[in-house]
Amino acid sequence: MRSRRHGYCLQARGPDFVPGPVAVRAFRRDALAFWQRIDRAEPEQADFGLADLLDVPVRYLSTGQRKRAALARVAASGAPLWLLDEPLNGLDTYWSCKAQAAIDAHCRAGGAVVIASHQPLALEQVDEIKLLDFQP
């Protein structure tokens, strides 16, 4: 059986619906608000320097901007455990430091983080497991 990927675009279509950039911007804002409600997020907690990019279509975001958006959602989720795969990939030095500060703040607040990374992390109290140590 084949696995299929499905994507859903929730969009209200009323008599005043106008397709195009206005609808896309409204959808993105609605989508962000939707995920903030689902994740019980505080809007100010989810800021990773993305406020100026709300009107930019996702396809135009850089790799780093997409990574920051993903990290912002995790940070705003309120989840006690974060599972991060290569959280610093695509980030410049400034945003790499900001991401590590957010990870550190989460841990200091009693949360836990499991990180898979090829890049060194400047975090306190890290238990490092090197997978090469487990090869036969």
Secondary structure, DSSP 8 states (H G I E B T S, - for coil): --------------TT--TTHHHHHHHHHHHHHHHHHHTT--GGGG-SS-GGGTTS-GGGS-HHHHHHHHHHHHHHH--SEEEEESTTTT--HHHHHHHHHHHHHHHHTT-EEEEE-SS----SS-----GGGG--
